[in-house]
Amino acid sequence: MKLVTIIGARPQIIKAAALSRAIRNHYSDRIQEVIVHTGQHYDDNMSQVFFEELQIPRPDYNLHVGSASHGVQTARMTEGIEELLIKEQPDFIVLYGDTNSTLAGAVAAAKIHVPIVHIEAGLRSFNKSMPEEINRIVCDHCSTLLFTPTKAGLDNLKREGFPMDNNGPFTIDNPKVYHCGDIMYDNSLHFANIAEEKTDIIQHLELKGKPFILATIHRDSNTDYPERLSAIFDSLIELSKESPIVLPLHPRTAKLLKTNLSNEKQTLIFSSNNIKLIPPVSFLEMIALERHAQLVMTDSGGVQKEAYFFKKPCIILRPETEWVEIVQTGNAILADADEGRIMLAWAYFKDNPPTMFPEIFGDGHAAEFMLDQMLKM
C-alpha cells in the first residue's frame, strides 16, 4: 500500500511523526509512505528542526509554497499536490487537521478520485469566520476514511449526516468514521522522557524547581487585532507580577508586537525580567516546558491538548474550542482575549488546581489502529 502524506505546518509535522514511526516499526514490509511538504511553514525553527528531532523521514517532495494570501497559497498547493498524486498514484492521501495544506490536499485528491484519509476528523469550533473551520469541514466531506480523536468529534459527524454503521467498500460517497484516540497522545507518551534527556531548556531559562506560566499566541484572530493582542499582553504583564511567564514567539506574533502594541506596552514587555520572550522552540523543548509549567495559556488547539496530557490547567485565549472535553472536565477555561476573564481564570486555577484528568484521548496507539484500517481496505 502506498500513502502520500501531506504536511505543511508545525503541528502536522509532529503528528506525521507518529504515523511514520508506526510504519517504520510495524508495517515497513506492507506500507510505503511518500511525504510531501507543502512549504506552508518554511522557517527552520518551525519546520526543519522537527524532522531532525522527531526522526521523521526527509520529505520526498517540497512544494516551497511559502507565505501568501489564503487563495494564492491554497491554489499553489492544490496545483502541486495534484501533479504529485498523478505521478505517484497512491492508494490513499493522508491529511492532518485543518490548515491550508489540508484543504489543498482534499480538493486536489477529491477531484482526481484519490481516497482521502483525514486524521483529526470531526472537530468543530462552530465558528466559520475561522479559516480552519472551513478547511476541516471541506476535508471531512471529501474523505473516505475519517479518524476522529474524541467522542465530541464523532457526535459532530453524526449530526452532519455521516453514517456510523455503513459497510464497505468505502468511498467518498460511502465513508467510514472511526473513533480512534488522538495521534498527538501517541507522540506525547513516546517523547515525554526523551524530552527530559535531550533538552536543557528549563535549566537554560533558570526555571528548574520554579513555578511558571507557559503562554503561546499565534492565531491571526488574536495577533492581527490591536485591541485583542493588547488585552492579552495586559493580562501577561499583570500575571508576571505573580509568576514568571515563558512565551515562545511565533513569527507572526513577533512581527505584529511591534505594530499592534503601543510603545509603552512594548517597553513594559521587553524590559520585564519576569516575561521571557524566546524564539520558537522545538517539539521536545515544548514538551519539557509543558511538563514543568504550573499553567498554560494558549490559543493553539494542539497546546491545549498537550496541557491536558501533562495534567496542567489551561486558559484558552479564544471564545471557543474544538477540544470541548477539556473544558467540560474543568481542566480548561475559555477566557478569549479578555483581560478580566483571563485574570479570573488564573485566580480560579490558583485556588482550585485540577486533579482529575480522565483518559479521553485514547490509549497511545492511534497510529497503529489507523494503519490497520487502511490495510483492510
N, C-alpha and C positions, 0 to 999 in steps of 0.2 A: 504494500500500500504506500502510495506517495502522498505526502501532505505538503502544501505550501503554507507556511506560517507568515502572517503579515504583522510586523511590528513597526512602531514609529515614534512612540513616546515612552518616557522612562517607565511608567507602570507596566506597559506591555512587554518591555524587555525583561522586566523582573518576572512577570507571570510566565513568559515563554521559558524561563529557566526551569520551571517545574516540569513542563511537558518535555523539553529537550532532555532533561535529566532522566525522566522515566523511560523515554525512548532508548537512551544510551544504556541504561542499566537493565532493562527488561524486554525491550522489543527491537533491538538493533537488527535482528535477523528477519524481521517482518515489516518494519516501517522505515521508510526513507523520508527525512524531513528536509525541505528546501526553505531556507529562511530569507525573507525579503524585508529589508529595512527601507522604509519609505524616505527616511531623512527628515521626518517632521520635526524631530528634535535633533539638532546637529552639534550642539555644544558638547565637547568631550566629557565634561563633568556630568552632563545629563544623559549621556548615551554610551560612548565607547568604553568608559570605565566599567560599566555594568557587564559588558560582555566578558571582560577580563576577570572581574571579581566573582561573577556567578558561574563562570566556566560554561558560558553559552557558546555554541559553535559560531564561528565568524559568519556573518550573513553571506549567502551565496550571491545576493544582488543588493545594491544600494541605489535607490532612485534619486538621491540627493535633491529632494524637492525643496527643503528649507522653508523659511517663513514666507507667508503670503496671506492674502485675504482668504476667507473660507472657500469662496468659489474657485479662485485660482489654484489654491493648494489642493483642493479635492479633485479638481479636473486633471491636474498634472499627475496625481497619484493614480486616478482611475485609468488614465491612458497607459501609464507604465505597468500597472498590475495586469491589465487586460493583455498586454503584449506578452508578459511573462507566463500567464496562465495558458495562453495559446501555445507557447513554446514548451512548457513543462508538462502539460496535460495531467494534472494531479487528480487523485481520487477525491480529495477534499481541499478546500481552503479553510484555514483556521484563523478566526478573527477574535480579538480580545476587546472587551469593554466598549468604549463609546467615543473614540477620538475620530478626527477626520480620516485617519488611516483606516479605521474600522468601516466608516461609511463608504470610502472609495473602494475598499475590497469587496464590500457587499454588492455595490452597484456593478462593478466590473464582472464579478463572478456570476451574479444572477442573470445578467444579460447574455452570457455565453454558456449558461447551464452547467456551471461547476458547482457541486453541492457545497453549501456553507455550513461550517461548524462555528457556532457562536458561544464563546466562553464568557460567562457573566451575563447570560441572558435574563430577561425578565425584570431587570432593575428599572425603577421609575422614580423620578422626582416629582412628577405631575406638574412640571414647570417647563412648558415648551418654549419659553424665552431662552432657555439654556441650549446652546448648540448640541451639547452631549445628549440631551433628551431626544432630539430629532435623530441623531446618529444611532442611538441604541434601538429606538422603535423601528427605524427602517431596516436595520440589520436583523432584528428578530424576525420581521415579516418576510425576509428574503432567505431565511435559514432552513436547512434540512434537519440538523441536529442542534437542539438548544440545551445548553447545560447551565442550569440556574443554581447559584450557590446557597440560596436561602428559601425558606417556606414563603416569605413575602413575594419573592420573585416568581415562584410557582403560582401563587394566587393571582398575581398581576397578569400572567399569561392566560390563565383560565378565564379571567374577566374579558380579555381581548379576543376570546374565541378559539384559542389553541386547544385542540382535543388532547385529553390526558390518557386515553385508553385505545388509541388507534394502533393498527397493526401495519407491519411493513408490506412491501418495500416502502421506505421513507423517501420523500421527495420534498421539494419546496412547497408543493400543494398538499402533501401529507406528512407534515413534520413530526418529529418525535421530541418530547420535552423530558428532561431528566433533572431531578433534584439531587445534586451530587456532592455538595460541600464546596468550599472555597479553595481555589488553587493557590491563593496567597497564604492560606493557613498552612498548606504543604510547605511552602517556602519558609515561612516564619519558624516552623518547627525545625526544618533542616538547617537553617543558617543561624539560629539563635546562639548556639555555643561557639560556632565558627567565628561569629562576630566578636565575641569576647576575646578570642585568641588573636585575631588578625587586625584589630583596630585599637588605637590608644586615644581615641578622640575624647573620652571622658577625662583622662589624665591631662591631655593637651589643653583642654579648656579649664583645667583646675577645678573640676566639679566632683571628683571622687568623694563619695560619702556625703555630698551636699544635696539637699532637695532643690530642684529647679523645674521650670516650666519649659516645655518644648513647643514652639509655635511654627506653623508653616502657613504661608499666604501665597496663592498663585492664581486663583481664578480671576478672569477678566472682570467678572461681576463685582469683585472687590477692588482689584488693583486699578481699574480704569475709571473709577468714580471717586473724585477727591473727597467727597463727604463720607463715603464708606471707608476708604482707606484711612482717612483721618480719624474716624471713630475707633477703628481697630487699634491704631497706634496710640490713641489717647488711653485706651484701656491697657495697652502694654506698658506705657510709661507709668501708669498708676500701679499696675501689678508689680513692676520692677522695684517698687519701694518695699515689697514684701518678700520677693523671691527673685533669684537670677532667672533670666529668660534667654534661651538659645533659639535663634531664628536663622536657619539656613535660607539664604536669599535666592529665590527663583530668579532667573534672568529678567523676566518681565517685572517682577516686584522691584528688583534693584534699579531698573531703569526708571520706573514710574515714581519711586520715592522722591526723586529729585524734581519732578514736575507736578506731582499731585499732593505734596505736603508743603506746608508753609516753611519758610526758612527757620522760623523759631522752633517749630516742631522737629525739623531735621537736626538742628543743633542739640536739642534735648536728647534725641535718639542716639546720634553719633558720639555724643560726649558721655553718655551714661556708662558707668562701669558695670551695671547690672543687666544691660541689654547687649548680648553678644551676637552681633551680626556676622555670620560666617558664610563662605561660599557654599554652593550646592554640595551636599555630602553624598557619598556612595551609599549603596543599599546596606552594606554591613555597618557603616557608621550610623545610618539612620536607625537600624535595629538596636544598636548599642544605646543611642540617645533615648529611644522609646522605652527600653528596658529600665533605664536608670532615672527617667523623669518621674516627677511626682504627679504631673498632669500634662495633658496635651491639648493645645488649641490649634484648630486647623480648618481649612476649607477644602481639604483633599479627602475624597472618598476612601482612597487606599490607606491614608494615615489614620482615619477614623477607625478602620477595622484593625489596623496593627496595634493601635492603642488598646483596643479590646482584647486582642490576642495576648498582650502582655499585661493585662489586668490593670490598666490605667484609666482614670476618669478622663473624659474628653469634652471640651467645649467646642461646639461646631459653629464656625463662623459663616453660616448660611441659614436661610429661612426654612430649608427643608433638607432631607437627606434620603438617599436611596437605601441606606442601611438602617431602616426604621427599627430593627430589632435592638440595636444598641441603645437607642433612646427608650424603647419600651421596657428594657430591663433595668433602666435607671442609671446606666453607666455613661450616658452622654446627655448633654443638654443643648438644644438648639438655641443659640443666642443671636444669630445673624450678625451683622456689622453694627451692633447697638451697644454702646459703652455700658449703659445701665444694666442691660441683660447679661453682658459678659461679666461684670463685677458681681452680680447676684449669683451667677453660676459658680464663679470662683468661691464665693463665700459659702455656698451650699456644699460644694465638694470638700472644702477645707474642714467644715464641721461634720460632714457625713461622707467620709471616703467609702466608696463602694467596695463590697467584699464578695459579692456573688456574681460570677460571670458564667452563665450557663453555656454549655457546648452547643452552639447554634451554627457553627461553620464547618461541620463535618469531622472526619477522623484523620485528616492529614494525608489521605490517599486519593484525592480527587483526580489527579492527573492519570493514575493507572486506570481508574474507573472509566474516564473519558476515552482513553485509547482502546480499552476493551470493547466499548460500544461501537467505536468506529470500525474495528476489525470485524464485528459481527455483520456489518452492512453487506 
